[in-house]
Amino acid sequence: MRMIVGLGNPGRKYNKTRHNIGFMFVDNLVKDIGEKFSLKRELKAEISEFIYNGQKIIVLKPQTFMNLSGEAVLLAIRYYKINPDEIIIVYDDLDLPEGKIRIRKNGSSGGHKGIKHIIEKLNTEEIKRIRIGIGNNSKADSVDYVLSKPEGDGAISIDLAISRAKEMFEYLLEHSFDEFMGQYN
């Protein structure tokens, strides 16, 4: 069993913003596979569950705000009886150029409040993650920047990274996490 968690903020006003790249990634993945999300209020998340190439897959979109993402992740782990090493978190990274993908097995939050809350709730930094760069070439406040929509070349780079969701997912199912990192880092 695997769980893929896309981070973002719920609500229309946050659709397509840089901070919702995790949501956009998992939305693209689920759509490409031909599945859908449904709201599970008791888990504080939208969930898509399916079998793919013989493996049970759970895709989660926390419906808490970003800074409280750990609540939904912890509820889902308990509900599905999943180990933290079966989870992959997908989220935005200000420190990477727009559209650049970085994959890690573990580590600190790097200042990202969503992943920080997940680390606190799960009590471990041993969480696999896919970080998608949103850059910060702007002079705007970082909060304003992450809550804005990408434009121009930045939007194209981010869309290209998101469009690789199914390809990355399929590769991950067939290879070790170390091979996955080597392929996409």
N, C-alpha and C positions, 0 to 999 in steps of 0.2 A: 504494500500500500504506500502511496505517496500523497503528500499534500503540497500544493503550490498555493502560496498566499500572495496576492497582489495588494500592495498598500495604496491607499488614497483616502480622499474625503468623500463622504456621501453627499448627495444633493446636486441638483442641476448647475448651480453656480460654480461648481468645481470641475464639471465635465471638461475634458480636454486640457486641463491646466497641467503644468509641469509636475506638480506634486502628485498628480493622479496617474503617473506613468505605470505604476504597478497595476492599477485597475485596467488601463488600456491594454497592457500586455496580456493579462489573463482573459480579458474580454475577447481579444483577437484569437487567443488560443482556443477558447471554448467555442467560439463561432466557427473557426476553421475545422474543428472536429465535428461540428453539427450538433452540439449540445446547448443547453441553456442553464441560466442561473435561476434559483428560486430563493426567496427570503425565508430564513429560519430564524425567527425572532429569538427563540431560546438560546441560539448561538451568537446572536448579535452580528449576523453575517448573511450575505448572499452566498449560496453554495451551489456548486455543480458537481454531481457524483456520476461517475461512469466507469466502465471497464474499457481499457484500451490496450490492445495487444496482450490480453490476458492479465493485465494488472489493474487493480482498483485504484482510481485516481479521484482525489477530492481537490477541487479548486475553490478557494475561499476569498471573498472580498469583505473584510470587516466593515460593518456599518456603524462603527464608532468613529469618532474623528481620529485623524492620523495619530495624534499624541496618546491615544488610548487603544491602539491596535492590539496590544498584548491581551486585552480582555477577551476579544473574540478568538484569538489564536489559542489561548489557554482553554477556553470553553470547548473548542473544536478538538483539541488534543485529548481532553478528558472524554468527550462524547465518542470519538472514533477510536480511542485507545491507541493513539499514535505516539511513537517516540520522537523526540525533537530531531533526531538524525534522519527522519523520513520527511522533513519539512524543508521547503525552499521558499525563501521570501524574495519577492521582486519589488524593487523600489527605486526612487529617483536619487541621484547623487549630484550635488552642486559642484563637487570637486573634479568631476570628469567632464570632458568636452561633450557637447550635445551629441547624443546618439552612440557614444562609446559605451561598450559593455565590459563590465568587470565582474568576475565570478570569484567568490571566496568561500572557504569552508567554515570560517569562524572569524572572530575578532570583535573589536569594540564597535560601538554604534557610529563612530566617526562624526558625532554631533547630530545625527538624524534622530529626531524624537520618536518616530514610529518604531524604528528598530530598537532604540533604547528601551522603550516600554516593553517590547517583546522580550528582550534580554532580561529585564527585571522580572517580568512575570514568570518566565521559564527558568530563571535563575541559572542561566548558562550563556556563554558567548559562542558555544559550539553550535551555531545555526548557519546552515548553508544559505547563500544569498546570491542573487543576481542584481547588480546595481547598473542602472542605465543613466548615463550622464545627461544632465540638463544644462551643464555649463553655468557660468555666471559672468558674462561679458558686460552685463548691465551695471549702471551706477545706482540702480534702484536698490532699496532695502531688500534683503534676502527673502523676507516674508512676502513682500509684494511680488518679487520675482518668481518665487515658486508657485504662487497662486495666479500667475498670468499664463496666457496661452502662448506657446512657441510660434514664431513667425519665420518666414523666409527659409533660408538654408537650414536653420536650426530645426524648424518643423519637419523638413524633409529628412534630416539625419535621424531625428527621433522616430518618425514614421517608419523608416527603414529598419531601425532596431526592433521596433514593436512587430513589424511584419515577419520577423524571424522567429516568433514565438513557437509556432508549431514545429518548425525545423529543429529548434533547440530542444524542445520537449521530446521529440522522437529520438534525437541523438542521446539525450540523457537516459531514456528508458533502455537503450541498448548498450550503454557504456558505463564505466565507473565514473564517479564524480571527478576524479583526477583527470581522466581523459576528457571529460566534458569541459573542465577548466582549460585544458591545453588547447582544445578546439576553438573555444570562443573568447578567450582572453587575448 
